[in-house]
């Protein structure tokens, strides 16, 4: 018999199935065993208050004396404690256990140098909370219902103003569709384009997008990269529906797409009735010169612009946006399921207020200065090692190219040292041919550690390189 007893509004679960079985031990013995097992397992923790004997007896269908005797025996054994007027509870001595050895949480590195990770210890909690309060206070009831499948108008309007002012995007709120991050946007557009023709991608790029497109049946084909960015001339020889590019800042190499190639890829899309997906990777964190504007501004009817707050605020804050050509808005809504289920309304309204009141701008400026200092500190620490350094102009990552054959050993030693980072080989398209260089390297994210943890992470990284790479 499984019973739930209540004490002051608290429930207690006890498994007394053997009590009603013929030939079983007495009910008192079964109750004592069940309580001991609950305490041993840790389910009944120190100071857990037990139901009064009368209440537990009623719930279990036992005599009150049976419960009272069981309690008294466990008090005598030290499992329980009791005091007149205060009830009965689990004694502190009953659940004492040796102090466990400290250990890292599985999956959480000692030193987080993963690319694409922001310093979430600097999340603007107070300003975000103020925005949440204002947003909830001002929101009409309709804002908390499932409404426009493009997402809340408040957020789309705030984004239209912000993206136009900061990234040069040409849009209105009607052309913006809210999604759960860039990955979600890529998946939606993959469903729109279908699998009859591949999507072209950069030969080195975020593998998660290749995997995302593959998951919806859309193959990808690589195009080359050089110091001027994607070699968009490669698109002329491909039968493809779209090209997914990072014009502002390639990951992992860090170059921006050359102005002549920006024009050329838009002309390719116009000529072939194709589309360009502009993944605005790290567009807001540019350090040494003015940010490169969005490719979308050259032709809003041929370029779909994607962005998110994953690197500016937090990766777990799943909010992104698609600025779409008119011809893709309805297909994208249909591909997403026809309703706005992907981002909760409270988060969307909060972000809308955070952007509109200037909180987002202030946070970006503050973090841009911090990440610039970290980048410079890391570059100085790496001076003298036999490595190449790329991708310094923008973003929260840098690429270290390594001597031939060194990447596996650096990754192995980094893992042993508790350092999380990515190997360059992970970013290479599996269909990239021998004409595309295949260097060894690792991608270092300098945004992830909290301020106090950054110097130890750099020191640990230098220790790994010291063991593998000559100075």
Secondary structure, 3 states (H helix, E strand, C coil): CEEEEEECCEEEEEECHHHHCCCCCCHHHHHHHHHHHHHHCCCCCCCCECCCHHHHHHHHCCCHHHHHHHHHHHHHHCCEEEECCCEEEECCHHHCCCCCCCCCCCCCCCEECCCCCCCHHHCCHHHHHHHHHHHHHHCCHHHHCCCCCCCCHHHHHHHHHHHHHHHCCCCCHHHEEEECCHHHHHHHHHHHHCCCCEEEEECECCHHHHHHHHHCCCCEEEECEECCEECHHHHHHCCEEEEEECCCCCCCCCCCCCHHHHHHHHHHHHHHCCEEEEECCCCCCECCCCCCCCHHHHCCCCEEEEEECCCCCCCCCCCEEEECCHHHHHHHHHHCCCCCCCCCHHHHHHHHHHHHCCHHHHHHHHHHHHHHHHHHHHHHHHCCCCCEEECCCECCEEEEEECCCCHHHHHHHHHHCCEECEEHHHHECCCCCCCCCCCEEEEEECCCCCHHHHHHHHHHHHHHHHHHCCC
